Amino acid sequence: MSRFFSKKYTALQPYIPGEQPKDMRYIKLNTNESPFPPPKSVVKAVREQSLKCNLYSDPTCGALVEKAAQIYGVKKTQILPTNGSDEILNFAFMAFCDKDTPAVFADITYGFYSVFADLHGVPYRTIPLKDDFSIDYRDYCGVNATVFIANPNAPTGLALSKPEIEEIIRSNPNNVVVIDEAYVDFGGESCVDLIEKYDNLLVTQTFSKSRSLAGARLGFGFANEQLLADLNAIKYSTNPYNVNRMTMEAGREALCQQAYFDKKCKEICNTRAFTADRLTRLGFTVLNSKTNFLFIKSRKIGGKELYEKLKEKGVLVRHFNGERISEFNRVTIGTKKQMEAFLFCVEQILKEKENEKSK
Ligand SMILES: *Cc1c(COP(=O)(O)O)cnc(C)c1O
């Protein structure tokens, strides 16, 4: 830290992204990306836009918003594209939280919520998940704070039903409820259509997980016009050109290729079921995931040890040091082939562990 760093940031603990080591080729199951490349037409759109890089992008993202409105069945005035969904979440903390309006979120959830709260000096309260790692929606009813819920949640993979989410929104009429739907395309129920009914609802989505565009950085906020105006005020006060022209066209073209992504999501869900079944038979606890990852724990080997041994064998998964979750690993669902390789390594590691014991 330099002696010039603003005092207001000295206690900041930045978000730690999943590792991207370059020492060898890993099977990468640690950051919930899609294992599938984007369709060729998306690549072509990026290439064409790159020729016009001398010109600023459209700050209103007109063409992208028009297509998105069609696909999601909302008004063009109800969508705000951002630089990944992390950016819309950041905007939400800036726009809808302050000293008098704290934030609430689960004790085990997306790590960025607390980072954003700290960054903006927003007080926050965490609500413990139940012992089975599920969220009790009643804990979020009438809380007098801005609510942030990842649905499905990460890293647990568990989802709340739409009626439960609706009850949270209904019971907090004087506070904004932010529903982070980063993983909704893998089996969750979207609440985007509820933005017509509730003026306090912001739904966020991303192209990073189900649409093969993690490296392009594109997300959406969906909300009524008044909330969106607030979020736009923040956007135009930070970075009016927050979505670059390559990404904008990649996103628009991706929305035109919905069938491709639907098929890939189905494939991921099938591979998820296959992997969960095999792990269960190997004695793992596997939470009921509605996402493109599994949250798993073994009785035979510790969470950190399994993570380390998998890494030695060239498979990267995500291990969190958190209090109740340190025995777990979060494993992204890759291709069937990648998951077979992962399972092979897990079996080997468990065998080695048995042999150690019987020595
Ligand atoms: C991955 C993720 C995001 C953000 O992803 P972006 O790449 O910034 O769009 C947001 N919320 C959750 C719960 C996530 O897992």
The ligand as a Gaussian input file, in Angstrom:
#p B3LYP/6-31G(d) Opt

LIG

0 1
 C      -20.388000     -15.421000     -11.730000
 C      -21.360000     -14.688000     -10.855000
 C      -21.693000     -13.331000     -11.053000
 C      -21.015000     -12.378000     -11.969000
 O      -20.569000     -12.771000     -13.129000
 P      -20.095000     -11.764000     -14.252000
 O      -19.064000     -12.529000     -14.963000
 O      -19.594000     -10.499000     -13.622000
 O      -21.320000     -11.504000     -15.054000
 C      -22.651000     -12.769000     -10.251000
 N      -23.256000     -13.460000      -9.294000
 C      -22.969000     -14.740000      -9.056000
 C      -23.688000     -15.455000      -7.972000
 C      -21.996000     -15.381000      -9.823000
 O      -21.679000     -16.645000      -9.541000

